[in-house]
Amino acid sequence: ELLETSKSLNASNYILFWLRSIKMHAPAAPLLLVGTFSGDTKGEHNIVDEQVREIVKKSGNKSVVNAGKHMFYAIDNRLRLGIDFLRNSIDLLMKQSDSMNATISMRWTVFLDELLNQNENYLSFGSCVKQIGEKWGLYSTEEQWEALSYFHEKGFLIHLKATETLSNYVIIQPQWLIDMICRLIRDSSLHTNYVEFENVGLLADARRTFEEGITSRDFLEYLWDGEPIDFLVDIMKRTMLMSEWIDNDMFLIPSNLKRDGQNPRFDYQERCLNSEDEWKTNTFAFRCDFTSGYLPIGVFQRLICLLVEYSSWKSSESRKEGVFLLQSNFASLEFFRNNNFQSDFVMELFENSQSQAIEVNIFLEDSSYERETIAKVAKIIRSMLLKINSDVMNSSLTYNLEFGDDNNALLESSRSKSLAEEVDLYRFLENL
């Protein structure tokens, strides 16, 4: 596709996206680029190589393994071209890997083997994993958790310890977890059969979930059908893919929000422009500029998740009167006067993918509190981005905070150093 004019740009952006993602989440892992159907483009490999080198340079990924003459491995399964060369390169990299030479206890090895041999998607730590550990000489919970952490880091299984609910499950089939999340986060135009939900009386719930990003616990129980719902809700909240919504047992899933769908339930424009509460100022507060790296997919949505959760955490009663307009790349949230803010205000956030930035505007009821409100909001946003960076982005997210000309002095007061490390979500929100 790199050779086709009509497809070249999309193909380049697709490769660039994955190179940047791999650099963020696995910066030290050697990376081999493989080009298939090489028999069809045999005379044009040099042209492809020039494009690939340019993309790799733009991505900043230093872990791409050079395939001799070219930056990519040219293979063709039909003609058996380049297969042996690729296989030998992978074998050599594996032999040179530090993880292949790591020394671990034989007790840990048989512990892992028995866990993975269980014919289950997940295991309960208390009723299963603990007994298997004791069987093989791992008598203390501390050593069992240490072994599970090592296996989690190496990708054999998933074991998270942020909450009691999460720590009680050991996922031995990671694909199961992906499948469960994909039942909820999906492209509804491609992967949703609304007839199924209509037949069980859940059509309205399904449309609200997949088209508006709001779901109920009842719908989750149907969707996850007997799977551990408390665990799945907890892991989605801890990874900032879900947050509590206004009503009891309702949840927001920002990744399901639409980019251009106006939701009539959120009459934000009429409320802000025509209500008796006249907003005194419309202020450009600041922007988070990610051009020093890039703005990954999911950062904006996770930021919205944290802001909605923060709104619930700080003002659960008044929040029910608030105005929320949410789209996949835009959010407007109303905050009320409380211990943190001296004036009611509306915060607008816009994800500008073209300029690789998140822009923040503030509508203030009392303009005399403009500077301190902007400083407080900037500190909250900065802390939330630190949280997202630490918990989800492998601490590889880079950005610059840019204020309007009149507010550049607020930069230092917006800094937050105490919340950069990974902490429990609710302790994090409590400390904002």
DOZAFI-557795 format. One record per residue (C-alpha): residue number from 1; residue in one letter; x, y, z. Coordinates in nm, 2 decimals. Layout:
BEGIN
- k:r:X:Y:Z
- NUM:a:X:Y:Z .
...
// end
This chain:
BEGIN
- k:r:X:Y:Z
- 1:e:0.00:0.00:0.00 .
- 2:l:0.30:0.23:0.05 .
- 3:l:0.35:0.22:-0.33 .
- 4:e:-0.01:0.31:-0.42 .
- 5:t:-0.07:0.69:-0.43 .
- 6:s:-0.43:0.66:-0.30 .
- 7:k:-0.33:0.45:0.00 .
- 8:s:0.02:0.56:0.08 .
- 9:l:-0.07:0.83:0.33 .
- 10:n:-0.30:0.61:0.53 .
- 11:a:-0.05:0.33:0.53 .
- 12:s:0.23:0.56:0.65 .
- 13:n:0.01:0.70:0.93 .
- 14:y:-0.09:0.35:1.03 .
- 15:i:0.28:0.23:1.05 .
- 16:l:0.37:0.55:1.23 .
- 17:f:0.09:0.50:1.49 .
- 18:w:0.22:0.15:1.58 .
- 19:l:0.58:0.25:1.59 .
- 20:r:0.50:0.53:1.83 .
- 21:s:0.28:0.30:2.04 .
- 22:i:0.55:0.03:2.07 .
- 23:k:0.81:0.29:2.16 .
- 24:m:0.58:0.42:2.44 .
- 25:h:0.48:0.08:2.59 .
- 26:a:0.79:-0.13:2.51 .
- 27:p:1.08:0.10:2.43 .
- 28:a:1.35:-0.16:2.49 .
- 29:a:1.20:-0.44:2.29 .
- 30:p:1.36:-0.52:1.96 .
- 31:l:1.13:-0.46:1.67 .
- 32:l:1.13:-0.63:1.34 .
- 33:l:0.93:-0.48:1.05 .
- 34:v:0.80:-0.74:0.80 .
- 35:g:0.67:-0.67:0.45 .
- 36:t:0.45:-0.94:0.31 .
- 37:f:0.38:-1.03:-0.06 .
- 38:s:0.73:-0.93:-0.14 .
- 39:g:0.72:-1.13:-0.47 .
- 40:d:0.47:-0.88:-0.60 .
- 41:t:0.70:-0.58:-0.54 .
- 42:k:1.04:-0.74:-0.59 .
- 43:g:1.18:-0.46:-0.81 .
- 44:e:1.05:-0.18:-0.58 .
- 45:h:1.20:-0.28:-0.24 .
- 46:n:1.44:0.01:-0.24 .
- 47:i:1.15:0.26:-0.29 .
- 48:v:0.96:0.10:0.00 .
- 49:d:1.27:0.10:0.21 .
- 50:e:1.32:0.47:0.17 .
- 51:q:0.96:0.53:0.28 .
- 52:v:1.00:0.30:0.58 .
- 53:r:1.32:0.46:0.69 .
- 54:e:1.15:0.80:0.68 .
- 55:i:0.86:0.67:0.89 .
- 56:v:1.09:0.51:1.14 .
- 57:k:1.29:0.83:1.17 .
- 58:k:0.97:1.03:1.23 .
- 59:s:0.85:0.79:1.50 .
- 60:g:1.17:0.82:1.70 .
- 61:n:1.17:0.45:1.76 .
- 62:k:1.53:0.34:1.81 .
- 63:s:1.46:-0.03:1.85 .
- 64:v:1.39:-0.13:1.49 .
- 65:v:1.62:-0.41:1.38 .
- 66:n:1.80:-0.35:1.05 .
- 67:a:1.73:-0.64:0.81 .
- 68:g:2.06:-0.62:0.64 .
- 69:k:2.03:-0.41:0.32 .
- 70:h:1.68:-0.29:0.41 .
- 71:m:1.50:-0.16:0.72 .
- 72:f:1.23:-0.43:0.68 .
- 73:y:1.22:-0.81:0.62 .
- 74:a:1.07:-0.88:0.28 .
- 75:i:0.89:-1.22:0.28 .
- 76:d:0.64:-1.40:0.07 .
- 77:n:0.47:-1.71:0.21 .
- 78:r:0.35:-1.83:-0.12 .
- 79:l:0.70:-1.83:-0.27 .
- 80:r:0.88:-1.91:0.06 .
- 81:l:1.09:-1.59:0.01 .
- 82:g:1.28:-1.45:0.32 .
- 83:i:1.11:-1.69:0.57 .
- 84:d:1.43:-1.86:0.69 .
- 85:f:1.62:-1.53:0.72 .
- 86:l:1.34:-1.39:0.93 .
- 87:r:1.32:-1.70:1.15 .
- 88:n:1.70:-1.70:1.21 .
- 89:s:1.69:-1.33:1.30 .
- 90:i:1.41:-1.39:1.56 .
- 91:d:1.60:-1.69:1.71 .
- 92:l:1.92:-1.48:1.74 .
- 93:l:1.74:-1.20:1.91 .
- 94:m:1.58:-1.44:2.16 .
- 95:k:1.91:-1.60:2.25 .
- 96:q:2.05:-1.25:2.31 .
- 97:s:1.76:-1.15:2.53 .
- 98:d:1.82:-1.09:2.90 .
- 99:s:1.49:-1.25:2.99 .
- 100:m:1.60:-1.58:2.83 .
- 101:n:1.90:-1.59:3.06 .
- 102:a:1.72:-1.49:3.38 .
- 103:t:1.75:-1.74:3.66 .
- 104:i:1.43:-1.82:3.86 .
- 105:s:1.35:-2.09:4.11 .
- 106:m:1.23:-2.42:3.99 .
- 107:r:0.94:-2.39:4.24 .
- 108:w:0.83:-2.08:4.05 .
- 109:t:0.85:-2.26:3.72 .
- 110:v:0.63:-2.55:3.82 .
- 111:f:0.39:-2.30:3.99 .
- 112:l:0.35:-2.11:3.66 .
- 113:d:0.31:-2.44:3.46 .
- 114:e:0.03:-2.56:3.68 .
- 115:l:-0.15:-2.22:3.67 .
- 116:l:-0.13:-2.22:3.29 .
- 117:n:-0.25:-2.58:3.27 .
- 118:q:-0.58:-2.50:3.44 .
- 119:n:-0.86:-2.51:3.18 .
- 120:e:-0.99:-2.17:3.29 .
- 121:n:-0.98:-1.80:3.17 .
- 122:y:-0.91:-1.68:3.53 .
- 123:l:-0.84:-1.82:3.87 .
- 124:s:-0.94:-1.70:4.22 .
- 125:f:-0.63:-1.62:4.43 .
- 126:g:-0.79:-1.73:4.76 .
- 127:s:-0.95:-2.05:4.65 .
- 128:c:-0.71:-2.18:4.38 .
- 129:v:-0.39:-1.99:4.32 .
- 130:k:-0.29:-1.99:4.69 .
- 131:q:-0.33:-2.37:4.72 .
- 132:i:-0.13:-2.43:4.40 .
- 133:g:0.15:-2.21:4.53 .
- 134:e:0.16:-2.39:4.87 .
- 135:k:0.17:-2.73:4.68 .
- 136:w:0.49:-2.63:4.52 .
- 137:g:0.66:-2.47:4.82 .
- 138:l:0.55:-2.11:4.79 .
- 139:y:0.41:-2.10:5.14 .
- 140:s:0.38:-1.72:5.20 .
- 141:t:0.14:-1.49:5.02 .
- 142:e:0.43:-1.24:4.98 .
- 143:e:0.63:-1.49:4.77 .
- 144:q:0.33:-1.59:4.57 .
- 145:w:0.26:-1.23:4.48 .
- 146:e:0.63:-1.18:4.40 .
- 147:a:0.61:-1.47:4.16 .
- 148:l:0.29:-1.35:4.01 .
- 149:s:0.43:-1.00:3.96 .
- 150:y:0.73:-1.15:3.78 .
- 151:f:0.50:-1.35:3.55 .
- 152:h:0.28:-1.05:3.49 .
- 153:e:0.58:-0.84:3.39 .
- 154:k:0.69:-1.11:3.14 .
- 155:g:0.34:-1.14:2.99 .
- 156:f:0.25:-1.49:3.10 .
- 157:l:-0.06:-1.38:3.29 .
- 158:i:-0.23:-1.08:3.44 .
- 159:h:-0.24:-1.00:3.81 .
- 160:l:-0.32:-0.65:3.94 .
- 161:k:-0.30:-0.55:4.30 .
- 162:a:-0.45:-0.20:4.31 .
- 163:t:-0.77:-0.32:4.49 .
- 164:e:-0.88:-0.62:4.69 .
- 165:t:-1.11:-0.72:4.41 .
- 166:l:-0.84:-0.70:4.14 .
- 167:s:-0.58:-0.89:4.35 .
- 168:n:-0.82:-1.18:4.40 .
- 169:y:-0.82:-1.27:4.03 .
- 170:v:-0.53:-1.41:3.82 .
- 171:i:-0.60:-1.40:3.45 .
- 172:i:-0.43:-1.69:3.27 .
- 173:q:-0.60:-1.62:2.93 .
- 174:p:-0.54:-1.25:2.86 .
- 175:q:-0.74:-1.28:2.54 .
- 176:w:-1.05:-1.34:2.76 .
- 177:l:-1.00:-1.00:2.92 .
- 178:i:-0.96:-0.83:2.58 .
- 179:d:-1.28:-1.01:2.47 .
- 180:m:-1.48:-0.89:2.77 .
- 181:i:-1.37:-0.52:2.72 .
- 182:c:-1.45:-0.55:2.34 .
- 183:r:-1.80:-0.66:2.43 .
- 184:l:-1.84:-0.31:2.58 .
- 185:i:-1.60:-0.09:2.38 .
- 186:r:-1.66:-0.14:2.01 .
- 187:d:-1.75:0.03:1.68 .
- 188:s:-2.13:-0.01:1.70 .
- 189:s:-2.17:0.04:1.32 .
- 190:l:-1.96:-0.27:1.25 .
- 191:h:-1.99:-0.50:1.55 .
- 192:t:-2.33:-0.45:1.71 .
- 193:n:-2.64:-0.66:1.64 .
- 194:y:-2.92:-0.45:1.78 .
- 195:v:-3.18:-0.72:1.70 .
- 196:e:-3.03:-0.94:1.98 .
- 197:f:-3.08:-0.66:2.24 .
- 198:e:-3.43:-0.58:2.11 .
- 199:n:-3.53:-0.95:2.16 .
- 200:v:-3.44:-0.93:2.53 .
- 201:g:-3.59:-0.59:2.59 .
- 202:l:-3.25:-0.41:2.61 .
- 203:l:-3.26:-0.21:2.29 .
- 204:a:-3.27:0.13:2.46 .
- 205:d:-2.98:0.03:2.69 .
- 206:a:-2.78:-0.09:2.40 .
- 207:r:-2.82:0.23:2.20 .
- 208:r:-2.73:0.44:2.50 .
- 209:t:-2.42:0.23:2.57 .
- 210:f:-2.28:0.21:2.21 .
- 211:e:-2.40:0.55:2.08 .
- 212:e:-2.39:0.78:2.39 .
- 213:g:-2.13:0.61:2.60 .
- 214:i:-2.36:0.57:2.91 .
- 215:t:-2.43:0.22:3.04 .
- 216:s:-2.61:0.06:3.33 .
- 217:r:-2.50:-0.22:3.56 .
- 218:d:-2.80:-0.43:3.45 .
- 219:f:-2.68:-0.40:3.09 .
- 220:l:-2.33:-0.50:3.19 .
- 221:e:-2.46:-0.81:3.36 .
- 222:y:-2.63:-0.91:3.04 .
- 223:l:-2.33:-0.82:2.83 .
- 224:w:-2.08:-1.01:3.05 .
- 225:d:-2.32:-1.30:3.11 .
- 226:g:-2.20:-1.46:3.44 .
- 227:e:-1.85:-1.33:3.43 .
- 228:p:-1.71:-1.15:3.74 .
- 229:i:-1.87:-0.81:3.69 .
- 230:d:-1.72:-0.64:4.00 .
- 231:f:-1.37:-0.74:3.87 .
- 232:l:-1.44:-0.62:3.52 .
- 233:v:-1.59:-0.29:3.64 .
- 234:d:-1.30:-0.24:3.87 .
- 235:i:-1.03:-0.30:3.61 .
- 236:m:-1.20:-0.07:3.36 .
- 237:k:-1.22:0.20:3.62 .
- 238:r:-0.86:0.16:3.73 .
- 239:t:-0.74:0.18:3.37 .
- 240:m:-0.96:0.48:3.33 .
- 241:l:-1.18:0.33:3.06 .
- 242:m:-1.49:0.38:3.27 .
- 243:s:-1.61:0.61:3.54 .
- 244:e:-1.92:0.65:3.76 .
- 245:w:-2.20:0.85:3.60 .
- 246:i:-2.47:1.07:3.75 .
- 247:d:-2.73:0.81:3.84 .
- 248:n:-2.67:0.51:4.07 .
- 249:d:-2.53:0.20:3.90 .
- 250:m:-2.46:0.40:3.58 .
- 251:f:-2.12:0.43:3.41 .
- 252:l:-1.96:0.65:3.14 .
- 253:i:-1.75:0.49:2.87 .
- 254:p:-1.57:0.78:2.69 .
- 255:s:-1.44:0.55:2.42 .
- 256:n:-1.79:0.49:2.30 .
- 257:l:-1.87:0.86:2.26 .
- 258:k:-1.93:0.99:1.91 .
- 259:r:-1.73:1.26:1.75 .
- 260:d:-2.01:1.45:1.58 .
- 261:g:-2.33:1.33:1.74 .
- 262:q:-2.52:1.60:1.93 .
- 263:n:-2.71:1.44:2.22 .
- 264:p:-3.04:1.62:2.28 .
- 265:r:-3.03:1.52:2.65 .
- 266:f:-2.74:1.76:2.70 .
- 267:d:-2.88:2.11:2.61 .
- 268:y:-2.55:2.27:2.69 .
- 269:q:-2.56:2.56:2.44 .
- 270:e:-2.91:2.67:2.54 .
- 271:r:-2.82:2.65:2.91 .
- 272:c:-2.50:2.85:2.88 .
- 273:l:-2.61:3.11:2.64 .
- 274:n:-2.98:3.17:2.73 .
- 275:s:-3.01:3.10:3.10 .
- 276:e:-3.04:3.35:3.37 .
- 277:d:-2.69:3.26:3.49 .
- 278:e:-2.49:3.48:3.25 .
- 279:w:-2.13:3.36:3.23 .
- 280:k:-1.91:3.67:3.26 .
- 281:t:-1.61:3.55:3.07 .
- 282:n:-1.51:3.31:2.80 .
- 283:t:-1.14:3.26:2.86 .
- 284:f:-0.88:3.06:2.68 .
- 285:a:-0.71:2.90:2.98 .
- 286:f:-0.43:2.68:2.84 .
- 287:r:-0.34:2.40:2.61 .
- 288:c:-0.14:2.08:2.65 .
- 289:d:0.09:2.06:2.35 .
- 290:f:0.21:1.71:2.27 .
- 291:t:0.42:1.79:1.97 .
- 292:s:0.74:1.71:2.16 .
- 293:g:0.62:1.35:2.12 .
- 294:y:0.26:1.27:2.01 .
- 295:l:-0.09:1.26:2.15 .
- 296:p:-0.18:0.88:2.18 .
- 297:i:-0.54:0.76:2.12 .
- 298:g:-0.71:0.72:2.46 .
- 299:v:-0.54:1.00:2.65 .
- 300:f:-0.82:1.25:2.60 .
- 301:q:-1.09:0.99:2.68 .
- 302:r:-0.91:0.88:3.00 .
- 303:l:-0.88:1.25:3.10 .
- 304:i:-1.26:1.29:3.06 .
- 305:c:-1.30:0.97:3.27 .
- 306:l:-1.10:1.12:3.55 .
- 307:l:-1.27:1.46:3.53 .
- 308:v:-1.62:1.31:3.55 .
- 309:e:-1.50:1.09:3.84 .
- 310:y:-1.35:1.39:4.01 .
- 311:s:-1.67:1.58:3.97 .
- 312:s:-1.85:1.29:4.14 .
- 313:w:-1.59:1.26:4.41 .
- 314:k:-1.59:1.63:4.51 .
- 315:s:-1.95:1.73:4.47 .
- 316:s:-2.18:1.43:4.43 .
- 317:e:-2.50:1.61:4.52 .
- 318:s:-2.46:1.93:4.32 .
- 319:r:-2.32:1.73:4.02 .
- 320:k:-2.67:1.60:3.95 .
- 321:e:-2.77:1.96:3.85 .
- 322:g:-2.46:2.00:3.63 .
- 323:v:-2.44:2.02:3.25 .
- 324:f:-2.24:1.77:3.06 .
- 325:l:-2.19:1.77:2.68 .
- 326:l:-1.96:1.48:2.59 .
- 327:q:-1.83:1.37:2.25 .
- 328:s:-1.52:1.17:2.16 .
- 329:n:-1.31:1.47:2.10 .
- 330:f:-1.50:1.74:2.30 .
- 331:a:-1.63:1.77:2.65 .
- 332:s:-1.80:2.05:2.85 .
- 333:l:-1.84:2.00:3.22 .
- 334:e:-2.00:2.23:3.48 .
- 335:f:-1.83:2.27:3.82 .
- 336:f:-1.99:2.44:4.12 .
- 337:r:-1.85:2.66:4.39 .
- 338:n:-1.70:2.44:4.67 .
- 339:n:-1.39:2.42:4.88 .
- 340:n:-1.17:2.41:4.57 .
- 341:f:-1.34:2.67:4.35 .
- 342:q:-1.46:3.02:4.45 .
- 343:s:-1.69:3.05:4.14 .
- 344:d:-1.92:2.83:3.94 .
- 345:f:-1.77:2.76:3.60 .
- 346:v:-1.79:2.55:3.28 .
- 347:m:-1.48:2.38:3.16 .
- 348:e:-1.45:2.30:2.79 .
- 349:l:-1.19:2.05:2.66 .
- 350:f:-1.11:1.99:2.29 .
- 351:e:-0.88:1.72:2.15 .
- 352:n:-0.72:1.88:1.84 .
- 353:s:-0.56:1.58:1.67 .
- 354:q:-0.42:1.79:1.39 .
- 355:s:-0.22:2.01:1.62 .
- 356:q:-0.16:1.73:1.87 .
- 357:a:-0.30:1.93:2.16 .
- 358:i:-0.57:1.93:2.42 .
- 359:e:-0.72:2.28:2.45 .
- 360:v:-0.90:2.40:2.76 .
- 361:n:-1.14:2.69:2.79 .
- 362:i:-1.31:2.83:3.10 .
- 363:f:-1.65:3.00:3.13 .
- 364:l:-1.66:3.18:3.46 .
- 365:e:-1.97:3.31:3.65 .
- 366:d:-1.75:3.55:3.85 .
- 367:s:-1.46:3.69:3.65 .
- 368:s:-1.28:3.81:3.96 .
- 369:y:-1.17:3.45:4.02 .
- 370:e:-1.03:3.40:3.67 .
- 371:r:-0.66:3.36:3.74 .
- 372:e:-0.69:3.14:4.05 .
- 373:t:-0.96:2.92:3.88 .
- 374:i:-0.73:2.87:3.58 .
- 375:a:-0.44:2.78:3.80 .
- 376:k:-0.64:2.53:4.00 .
- 377:v:-0.78:2.37:3.68 .
- 378:a:-0.44:2.35:3.52 .
- 379:k:-0.30:2.18:3.84 .
- 380:i:-0.58:1.93:3.83 .
- 381:i:-0.53:1.86:3.45 .
- 382:r:-0.16:1.83:3.50 .
- 383:s:-0.20:1.59:3.79 .
- 384:m:-0.45:1.38:3.59 .
- 385:l:-0.21:1.36:3.29 .
- 386:l:0.06:1.25:3.53 .
- 387:k:-0.17:0.98:3.66 .
- 388:i:-0.25:0.86:3.31 .
- 389:n:0.11:0.87:3.21 .
- 390:s:0.22:0.67:3.51 .
- 391:d:-0.06:0.41:3.51 .
- 392:v:-0.12:0.36:3.14 .
- 393:m:0.14:0.52:2.92 .
- 394:n:0.46:0.37:3.07 .
- 395:s:0.57:0.72:3.18 .
- 396:s:0.66:0.80:2.82 .
- 397:l:0.40:1.08:2.76 .
- 398:t:0.55:1.42:2.70 .
- 399:y:0.38:1.76:2.66 .
- 400:n:0.42:2.13:2.73 .
- 401:l:0.16:2.34:2.92 .
- 402:e:0.10:2.67:2.74 .
- 403:f:-0.11:2.95:2.89 .
- 404:g:-0.25:3.26:2.72 .
- 405:d:-0.02:3.56:2.72 .
- 406:d:-0.19:3.71:3.03 .
- 407:n:-0.15:3.39:3.24 .
- 408:n:0.20:3.26:3.17 .
- 409:a:0.29:3.34:3.53 .
- 410:l:0.05:3.06:3.64 .
- 411:l:0.27:2.79:3.50 .
- 412:e:0.47:2.73:3.81 .
- 413:s:0.17:2.74:4.04 .
- 414:s:0.01:2.47:3.83 .
- 415:r:0.29:2.22:3.89 .
- 416:s:0.21:1.91:4.09 .
- 417:k:0.50:1.68:4.19 .
- 418:s:0.33:1.47:4.46 .
- 419:l:0.09:1.28:4.23 .
- 420:a:0.33:1.17:3.96 .
- 421:e:0.37:0.82:4.11 .
- 422:e:0.12:0.54:4.06 .
- 423:v:-0.14:0.56:4.34 .
- 424:d:-0.48:0.42:4.41 .
- 425:l:-0.75:0.60:4.20 .
- 426:y:-0.96:0.72:4.49 .
- 427:r:-0.67:0.84:4.70 .
- 428:f:-0.55:1.03:4.39 .
- 429:l:-0.89:1.20:4.35 .
- 430:e:-0.91:1.28:4.72 .
- 431:n:-0.58:1.46:4.71 .
- 432:l:-0.65:1.68:4.41 .
// end
